[in-house]
Amino acid sequence: MSSSSSSDTAAAVAEWLERKPGAMQWEVLPASLRTRLGSESAWLRAVRGYCAARQRAWCAALGLDEKDYLIDLLRHSREHLMLYPYHLAERLTACVPASSPFE
């Protein structure tokens, strides 16, 4: 997949999730978006990337357990020089005790 089609796909995923934030299940996607993504695993990767980039809270539809998602979110935040997600601090300290904004 070329970088322009990859960015087009990411934009289509973002547009879908912004229009229908609760519609994260593969089955509810329009056929055109399913065709563009190719597989449910590609959809889950795209959703996780979208949620991590926006530091969204975990939900079961992400296909990971909460601790794994929060670790990925912290890694993404550090790699992209984002602020510590203080709005998730309670869940972070409960699930990933070693996480701290002072690391």
C-alpha positions in Angstrom: 0.0 0.0 0.0 1.4 3.4 -1.0 1.8 6.2 1.6 -0.9 8.3 -0.1 -3.4 5.4 -0.1 -2.4 4.7 3.5 -3.0 8.3 4.5 -6.3 8.3 2.6 -7.3 5.2 4.5 -6.3 6.8 7.8 -8.4 9.8 6.9 -11.4 7.6 6.0 -11.1 5.8 9.3 -10.9 9.1 11.2 -13.9 10.5 9.3 -15.9 7.4 10.1 -15.0 7.4 13.8 -15.7 11.2 14.1 -19.1 10.8 12.5 -20.0 7.6 14.4 -17.8 7.4 17.5 -19.5 4.3 18.9 -19.4 2.4 15.7 -16.1 0.5 16.1 -17.4 -3.0 15.1 -16.2 -4.3 11.7 -19.8 -5.4 10.9 -21.2 -1.9 10.9 -18.6 -0.4 8.5 -19.8 0.6 5.1 -18.7 -1.9 2.4 -16.4 0.8 0.8 -14.4 1.2 4.0 -14.2 -2.5 4.5 -12.9 -3.0 1.0 -10.3 -0.2 1.5 -9.1 -1.8 4.8 -9.1 -5.4 3.6 -9.5 -7.2 6.9 -10.8 -6.8 10.4 -7.3 -6.9 11.8 -6.3 -3.9 9.7 -9.5 -2.1 11.0 -8.5 -2.8 14.6 -5.0 -1.5 14.0 -6.4 1.7 12.4 -8.9 2.2 15.3 -6.1 1.7 17.9 -3.9 4.2 16.1 -6.7 6.7 15.9 -7.6 6.3 19.6 -3.9 6.5 20.7 -3.3 9.6 18.6 -6.2 11.3 20.3 -5.4 9.8 23.8 -8.9 8.3 24.0 -10.0 6.1 26.9 -9.9 2.3 26.5 -13.0 0.4 25.3 -13.5 -3.3 24.7 -14.0 -2.7 20.9 -10.3 -2.0 20.6 -9.5 -5.7 20.7 -6.9 -5.4 23.4 -7.1 -5.6 27.2 -7.0 -2.3 29.0 -3.5 -2.6 30.3 -2.0 -3.4 26.8 -3.9 -0.5 25.3 -2.7 2.0 28.0 0.9 0.8 27.5 0.6 1.4 23.8 -1.0 4.8 24.4 1.8 5.9 26.7 4.4 4.7 24.1 2.7 6.5 21.3 2.4 9.7 23.5 6.1 9.6 24.3 7.2 8.9 20.7 5.1 11.8 19.4 6.1 14.1 22.3 2.5 14.5 23.5 1.6 15.6 27.0 0.9 12.9 29.6 -2.7 11.9 29.4 -3.8 13.3 32.8 -7.5 12.7 31.9 -6.6 8.9 32.0 -4.4 9.1 35.1 -6.7 7.2 37.4 -6.9 4.2 34.9 -3.2 4.4 34.1 -2.1 4.2 37.8 -4.6 1.3 38.4 -3.5 -0.7 35.3 0.1 0.4 34.7 1.4 1.3 38.2 4.8 2.3 36.9 3.3 5.0 34.7 4.0 8.5 35.8 4.1 11.9 34.1 7.5 12.3 35.8 9.3 9.5 34.0 
